[in-house]
Amino acid sequence: MPELPEVETIKRGLQRVVVGKKIEKFENKDSKVVQFDPKEIEGLHVVEIERRAKILVFKLSKEKGPFDSAQGFDGTKVFLCHLKMTGQLIWEECMGETEFCLKKKRGAKVAGGHPSPDWVAKLPNAYTRAIFHFDDRSVLFFNDLRRFGYMKLYDLDAVNPAKAGIYSLDPRVKPEDDRLREIKELKNLGPEPFSKDFTIEYMANRAKRIPTRKIKQFITDQEIISGVGNIYVDEALFYSKIMPTRAVKDLSPSEWGSIRDNIRKALDLGIKYGGSSEDTYVDAFGNQGTMGEHAKVYRRTGKPCANNCGGTVGRIALGGRGTHFCPICQQ
C-alpha cells in the first residue's frame, strides 16, 4: 500500500494536469469500488486536490476558480480516492500534445499507483473502474486489479458543521477543512507528520493510553499519526537508534523528539526520491520512485549496517509486518 510520500507524489503530479478542468463525462464501471452516480459530478470542475494520510481528496465546484484561500473553495462536493493495494490513477491527454507524450511509448501518459501486468495495453482495460472525461479531451482512469480501493463522494453541506473551528491550531486553515474532518474516512485520522499538531507532547500523551504498545505499531496506527507505514517507520526508527519492539512507556522525552524529527526526515526523503517502488508503484509521471536505493534498513536483511557498526540488518515479523533494524545500533 502506498504511504504518505507515494500518495503525495501522485497528488502533486495530478495537480499539474487535472486541477482547473471540467468533468464533462464520468463513467462508473464498478459500483462496488466507485460509490456514486456519474450525474453527481458531471459538469463540475476539479479545483483542488489534497492528501489526507493515504487518501486523495478531490474538491469539486461549478466554478473553475481560483478562489480566495481565506474563504475556501466555492463548492461543496468532494470525492475521496484510496488506492489501497493495487489502485492506480492514469491520466492521458489527447494526441500527445504535451511534454508527457515523451514519458511513455504509447502516447502521453501520466500514472500513479500500482500498474497492472498489462501496463502498456490499451486503456481502458478489464481493471478500469472509472473514467473521467475532461473538457480538454484528456481522461483520467482509475484502475484497481484487486478492487480493494474506493472512490466515495460527499457533499460538505450535509456534513456536521457543529465542531467547526475546534481542530486547527493554524489560523490560516481553510474553512472547509473542519467539515472535511467530519467525513467518516477522515474523522479519526491522527495529525499529519508535518503539521503543528504533531508534537512531542502529543505523542507522549497518546502513549500514556497504551503504554505497552510497541513503538512501530504506535507510529503506524493511522488514528495516532497519519500516513506513516511500514517503509518509513523502519527508516525513522533506524535514524533514531530505537528498536521497533520497544514499548512506548519506556521512551524518554528526548527519544520522542528524535522519533518525531526522524519521521519527518524519512518522509521528506521519500518525497524527494518520488516514493519507494518496492513492487510495482510508479509516480504521477510513470516513473519508478528511487527511495529504495536510499533505504538504510528496509529490505536490506542480511546486509551490513549503513552506520558501519559491525552489525547486520535483521528482520522480524511485528504485527504481521516485516520489520527491519540493526541489532547493534538500535536499542
C-alpha positions in Angstrom: 0.0 0.0 0.0 1.4 3.4 -0.9 2.3 5.6 2.1 2.4 9.3 2.6 5.3 10.0 0.2 3.9 7.9 -2.6 0.4 9.4 -2.3 1.9 12.9 -2.0 3.9 12.3 -5.2 0.8 11.2 -7.1 -1.2 14.2 -5.8 1.5 16.6 -7.0 1.5 15.1 -10.4 -2.2 15.2 -10.8 -2.4 18.8 -9.6 -0.4 19.7 -12.7 -2.7 18.0 -15.2 -6.1 17.8 -13.6 -6.8 20.9 -11.5 -9.0 23.5 -13.2 -10.5 21.1 -15.6 -14.2 20.4 -16.0 -15.6 16.8 -15.8 -17.7 16.6 -18.9 -18.5 12.9 -18.5 -17.8 10.3 -15.8 -18.1 6.5 -16.3 -18.7 4.4 -13.3 -17.7 0.8 -14.4 -17.8 -0.8 -10.9 -20.3 0.4 -8.3 -18.5 -1.6 -5.6 -15.4 0.4 -6.0 -16.8 3.7 -7.2 -19.7 4.5 -4.9 -21.5 7.4 -6.5 -23.6 8.2 -9.6 -21.9 9.8 -12.6 -24.5 12.6 -12.7 -23.4 13.9 -9.3 -20.1 15.1 -10.6 -20.6 15.7 -14.3 -20.3 19.4 -15.1 -18.1 20.2 -12.1 -14.5 21.4 -12.1 -11.7 19.9 -10.1 -10.5 22.9 -8.2 -8.1 21.4 -5.8 -6.5 18.0 -4.8 -5.3 17.4 -1.3 -3.9 14.4 0.6 -5.1 13.3 4.0 -3.0 10.5 5.3 -3.0 8.0 2.4 -6.2 9.3 0.9 -6.6 11.7 -2.0 -9.3 14.4 -1.7 -10.6 16.0 -4.9 -12.6 19.2 -4.4 -15.2 20.0 -7.0 -17.1 23.2 -7.9 -19.3 24.5 -10.6 -16.8 27.4 -11.0 -13.3 26.9 -12.3 -11.7 29.1 -9.7 -9.2 30.2 -8.4 -10.8 31.0 -5.1 -9.7 33.2 -2.2 -7.8 30.9 0.1 -9.2 32.7 3.1 -12.7 31.9 2.0 -12.2 28.3 0.9 -13.3 26.9 -2.4 -16.7 27.8 -3.8 -18.2 24.3 -3.8 -19.4 21.6 -1.6 -18.7 18.3 -3.2 -15.5 16.3 -2.6 -14.7 12.8 -3.5 -12.1 10.6 -1.8 -9.9 8.1 -3.6 -7.9 5.4 -1.7 -5.6 3.3 -3.9 -5.3 0.6 -1.2 -3.1 -2.3 -2.6 -3.5 -2.2 -6.4 -5.2 1.0 -7.3 -3.7 3.4 -10.0 -4.7 6.7 -11.4 -3.6 7.2 -15.0 -4.0 10.4 -16.9 -3.8 10.5 -20.6 -4.0 13.6 -22.9 -5.4 13.6 -26.4 -3.0 13.4 -29.3 0.2 13.5 -27.2 0.4 17.3 -27.4 2.3 18.0 -24.1 5.6 17.0 -22.6 4.1 13.9 -21.2 4.0 12.3 -24.6 7.7 11.5 -24.2 7.2 9.6 -21.0 5.5 6.5 -22.5 5.8 4.7 -25.8 2.1 4.6 -26.3 1.5 8.4 -26.2 1.1 10.9 -23.4 0.5 9.2 -20.2 0.7 10.2 -16.6 0.2 7.5 -14.0 0.2 6.9 -10.3 -0.3 3.8 -8.2 0.3 0.2 -9.0 0.5 -0.7 -12.7 -1.1 -4.0 -13.6 0.8 -6.5 -15.8 -0.8 -5.1 -18.9 0.6 -1.6 -18.2 1.2 -0.9 -21.9 -2.1 -2.4 -23.1 -4.8 -0.1 -24.4 -6.9 1.7 -21.8 -9.5 1.2 -20.5 -8.9 -2.4 -19.6 -10.6 -5.1 -17.5 -9.3 -3.4 -14.4 -10.7 0.0 -15.1 -13.3 1.0 -12.5 -13.9 4.6 -13.6 -13.1 7.1 -16.3 -13.1 10.9 -16.1 -13.5 12.7 -19.4 -12.4 16.4 -19.1 -13.3 19.4 -21.2 -9.9 19.4 -22.9 -10.4 15.8 -24.1 -8.0 14.4 -21.6 -9.0 11.4 -19.5 -8.2 10.0 -16.0 -8.5 6.3 -15.5 -9.0 4.7 -12.1 -7.8 1.1 -12.3 -7.8 -1.4 -9.5 -6.8 -5.0 -10.1 -7.9 -6.4 -6.7 -10.8 -4.0 -6.1 -9.7 -3.0 -2.6 -9.6 0.7 -3.4 -12.5 3.1 -3.5 -13.9 6.4 -4.7 -16.6 8.0 -2.5 -18.4 11.3 -2.9 -19.5 13.6 -0.1 -21.5 16.9 0.0 -19.9 19.1 2.6 -23.3 20.8 3.2 -24.5 17.6 4.6 -21.5 17.1 6.9 -22.0 18.1 10.5 -20.5 21.6 10.9 -21.1 21.8 14.6 -17.5 21.3 15.5 -16.1 23.8 13.1 -13.1 25.7 14.4 -12.0 23.4 17.1 -9.5 21.3 15.2 -6.9 23.5 13.6 -4.2 25.3 15.5 -3.2 27.1 12.3 -5.5 30.2 11.8 -4.7 30.0 8.1 -6.7 26.8 7.8 -9.3 26.8 5.0 -13.0 26.9 6.2 -13.9 23.6 4.5 -11.2 21.7 6.4 -13.3 21.4 9.6 -16.1 19.9 7.6 -13.7 17.5 5.9 -12.7 16.2 9.3 -16.3 15.2 9.9 -16.2 12.7 7.0 -16.0 9.2 8.4 -12.9 8.1 6.5 -11.1 11.2 7.7 -12.7 11.8 11.1 -10.4 9.6 13.2 -7.1 10.3 11.5 -4.2 11.4 13.6 -2.3 14.6 12.8 -0.2 14.9 9.7 3.5 14.4 10.5 4.4 17.9 9.1 1.6 19.7 10.9 1.9 21.9 14.0 -0.3 19.4 15.9 2.4 16.7 15.6 4.3 17.5 18.8 6.5 15.6 21.3 3.8 16.2 23.9 1.1 14.9 21.7 2.9 11.6 21.1 3.8 11.2 24.8 0.3 11.8 25.9 -1.1 9.3 23.4 1.4 6.8 24.5 0.1 7.0 28.1 -3.2 5.5 27.0 -1.5 2.4 25.5 1.8 2.1 27.5 2.7 -1.4 26.3 2.2 -0.8 22.6 5.3 -1.4 20.6 6.7 1.8 19.1 6.4 0.6 15.5 2.8 -0.3 15.9 2.2 3.0 17.7 3.6 5.0 14.7 1.8 3.0 12.0 -1.6 3.4 13.7 -3.4 5.9 11.4 -5.5 7.2 14.3 -2.3 8.3 16.1 -0.2 9.6 13.1 -1.5 10.0 9.5 0.2 8.5 6.5 3.2 6.6 8.0 3.6 3.0 7.1 6.0 0.1 7.1 8.8 1.5 4.9 9.2 4.9 6.6 8.8 3.8 10.2 11.6 1.3 9.8 13.8 4.0 8.4 12.8 6.6 11.1 13.5 4.2 13.9 16.9 3.3 12.5 17.8 7.1 12.3 16.6 7.4 15.9 18.6 4.3 17.1 15.4 2.8 18.7 14.3 -0.8 18.3 10.9 -1.3 16.8 9.9 -3.6 19.6 10.4 -1.0 22.4 7.3 -0.4 24.5 6.2 3.3 24.3 6.2 3.6 28.1 9.9 3.1 28.1 10.7 6.1 25.8 12.3 9.3 27.2 11.2 12.8 26.1 14.5 13.1 24.1 13.7 9.9 22.3 10.2 11.1 21.4 11.8 14.2 20.0 14.2 12.1 17.9 11.3 10.0 16.6 9.3 13.0 15.6 12.2 14.6 13.7 13.2 11.4 12.0 9.7 10.5 10.9 9.8 13.8 9.1 13.3 13.1 7.8 12.3 9.7 6.4 9.1 11.1 4.8 11.0 14.1 3.3 13.5 11.7 1.7 10.6 9.6 0.4 9.0 12.6 -1.3 12.4 13.8 -2.6 13.0 10.5 -4.4 9.4 10.0 -5.6 8.5 7.2 -3.2 9.6 3.7 -3.0 8.8 1.3 -5.8 9.3 -1.9 -3.9 6.8 -3.7 -6.1 5.0 -2.0 -9.0 4.3 1.5 -7.7 5.1 4.4 -10.1 4.8 8.1 -9.6 2.5 10.5 -11.3 4.6 10.5 -14.5 5.0 6.8 -14.9 8.5 6.7 -13.3 9.5 4.4 -10.5 10.4 6.0 -7.2 14.0 5.6 -6.1 13.7 5.8 -2.3 14.5 2.1 -2.1 18.0 2.9 -3.3 18.5 5.2 -0.2 17.0 3.0 2.4 19.2 2.2 5.4 17.4 -0.9 6.7 14.2 -1.5 4.8 14.5 -4.7 2.7 18.3 -4.8 3.4 18.1 -8.0 5.5 21.5 -9.7 5.9 23.4 -6.6 4.7 26.0 -4.7 6.7 24.6 -1.8 8.8 24.9 1.5 7.0 26.5 3.0 10.1 29.4 0.6 9.8 28.9 -0.5 13.4 29.7 -4.1 12.5 26.1 -5.2 12.7 23.9 -6.9 10.1 20.4 -5.8 9.3 17.9 -8.1 10.8 14.2 -8.8 10.1 11.3 -9.9 12.3 7.6 -10.0 11.9 5.8 -7.4 14.1 2.1 -7.1 13.9 2.1 -9.1 10.7 4.6 -6.8 9.0 8.2 -7.4 8.1 10.3 -5.2 10.3 13.9 -4.2 9.6 16.5 -3.0 12.1 20.2 -3.1 13.2 20.5 -5.1 16.4 23.6 -3.1 17.4 22.7 0.5 16.6 19.1 0.3 17.7 18.3 -0.2 21.4 
